[in-house]
């Protein structure tokens, strides 16, 4: 039977970060802010973080070596578990392409970013969101099919030119900590084209996009996958704690 002391102790969140470290810093900040807001005072989160060299990961992405990336990140997941993590988050949308082989390697829950995003979309009644993300996330089936199969959501993606623009801003600017008003305008134009084509909402489906766009700028219901993922981790870690 769980003791009173055990009930007051939060579970430890394991983060596979560094992809990019810019958005991992957002995860760390937001998770701790959410815990402080929920419990007050000097409360913060119990976190174990392993931050990788993103350049190595990008090399595997570009050369289509997803199995090598899965083995590497799966080993990191095991290290986080050994260090005391009670759950694991991959702090990037794109690498959820290999979420299944990573989850098989660990013995604790992997909190899937597509699932928490899909749950939020479904709860809000969004049926046709526009997905903004890396080229891998927008063009490979793992994200769109999971939304469709698990939540009945038919997500849209921009046209080829739009996908190229979104991807290039992510890798050449946001992952390097560069925020440009001109790129924000490009994204807003792409969103407006999506609205014209029938989308009813927007998914910020790359963990860096929230650095460029805020929900009140898009003109549509906006779902920031980074914030949703962080919130799900806080909920998991504190499920048994009275706020």
N, C-alpha and C positions, 0 to 999 in steps of 0.2 A: 504494500500500500504506500502511495506517495506521501512523504512527510510534508509538513507545512513549509519547511525550509525549501525542499525540492520544488514545491509548487510556485515559490516566489522566484526561482532562478530560471532565467530564460535559456532557451537552447542556443547553441552556437551556430552561426551562419558561416558557411564556407564559400568564398568567392574565388572563382577562376577569372582573374582580371588581366589587365594590360592590353586589351584588344578593342580599343586603344586605352592607354592609361588615362586619357582625358575623360572618357565616360566612366571608367572605374572610379575615378575620384568623385564623380557625381553619385555613384552607388554608395560609396562610403559615407559621403556627407548626408545624403537623403535618408539612408537607413538609420543613422544616428539621430538625425533630426526627428524622424518619425517615432523612435523610441523615447526620446526626450519629451516630445509633445504628448505621447500617450501616458507616460508615467511621471513626468515632471522632474523637478530638481536637477540633480546631476546624473540622472540615468542616461546610459548609452548602451550600444549593442555589443554583445559578445561576437566578435568576428575573427575568422582566420582567413587571411588573404594570401593568395599566391599570384603574383603578377609576372606575366611572361614577357619575353622580347617579341613584340608584335611583328617585327620585320621577318622573323622566322615563320610565323603563322601566315603572313601575306605571301611569302614565297611558296608555301604549300598550296594556298588557295589558287594562285596564278598557274601553278603547274598541275592542278587537279589531283594533288596527293592528299586526299581527304582521309584515307586510311592511316597514313602516317600522323596526321594531325589528331585523329581520334585516339591513337595509341598514346601520343604525347599528353594530350589533355586528360585522358582517362587515368594515366599514371599520376597526374597532378591531383585529380579527384581523390585518388587513394591516399595521397599524402595529406590532403586536407582532412579526410576522414580519420586518419591516424593521429592527426594533430587535435582531434576533438570535435570536428564539424558534425553537426546533427543533420544538416542538409547541405546541398551544393547548388550554387547558381553559376551558370556560364554567363559572364557579364558582356554578352554580345548576342545579337540576333543571328548573325550569319552562321556562327559555329554551332547553332542548334541543328544545322544540317546533319551533324554527327552526334546529336544528343543521345540517340539510342545506344550506340556502342560505348559511349562514355558512361551512361547510366548503368550498363551491364557490369562495368568494372568496379562499381562502388556499392556499398551496402547500406547507404542512406538515401533518402529521397533526393532526386534531382528536380528542382522546381523549374518547370518548362516555361519559357517566356511566351511561346505561342499560346499555351493554355491559359495563362493568366490574362493575356490580351484578349483572347477569344471570349473568356468569361465576362470581361468588362464590356465588350462589344454587345454580346447577347443580352446582358442585363440592361443595357441602355437602349436596346431595340434597334441597333445599327445593323443593317443587312447587307450594305454594299459599300464598304470602306475603300478608300484609295490607300494603297500600301506604298510608302516611301521608304526605301531601304537601299542596301548595296545591290549591285547587279546580281550577285549570287542569290540573295534572298528574294529578289523580285522575279528572277527568271528560272530558278530551280523550283521543283514542285513541293519541297518539304513544308514550306510555310503556308502557301495557298491551299494545298490539299488538306492540311491538318485543320485549318479554319473551316473548310467546307465539310469535311467528314465528321468532325467533333461538334461543330456549332452551327452548321447549316449557313455559314456566312460566305457569300460570293465576293471576295475581295478583288479589286481592280488594281492594275499597275499602269503607270504612264506609258506613252508610246516610246519607241526606241530612242528618239532624241531626248525625251524626258528622263528615261532610265539612265542614259549616259550622263546627263547633267547632274542628276541626283547622286549617282555613284562617284563622279569625279569630285564633287564638292566634299563628300564624306572623306575620301582618301587624301585628297590634295590640300584640304583646308581644315575640316573639323578635327580629324585625327591628329593634326599638327597644332591644334589650338588656335586656328585662324578663323575669325568670324567676320564675314563681309556682308554689308548691307546689300550689295549687288547680288550676292548668292541668295540672300533671303528673298529678294524680289523674284529671282528665278524660281525658287520653290513655290512662292505664292502664285505665280503664273501657272505653274504645273497643277497646283491644287485647283485653281479656277477652271482650268481645262477639264479636270476630273469632275468637278461639280457640273459642268455643262454636259458631260458625258453620262451623268446620272449617279455619281457617288454621293452618299449621304453622310460621310464621315471621313476622317483621316487617321491612319495609323502611322505614328512616328516609329517606324520599324527598324531603325538603326539607333543604337544607344547614344550616338552623338547628336542626333538631329535636334533634340531638345535644347542643345546649346545655341542653336540658330533660330528656332521657332518656338513661340509660346502658344498655348491653346487659344488665347484670345486674338491671335493674329490671323488665324486660318479662315475664319468665317464659317467653319463647320465643327461639329462635335469632334474633338481631337483626343486620341488615345496614345499617350506617351508610354511606350513599352518599358522604358527604363524605370519610370516611376511606378508603374504597375508591378513590375518584377520586384523592385525593392520593397514595395508594400506587402507583397505576398510573402517575402522572406520574413518580414517583421511579424506578420500574422502567424506564420508557422512557429517562429521562435518563441512567441509569447502567448500561444494558444491557451495555456493553463494558468496564466498570470492575471490576477484582477487588476484592471487599469485604475 
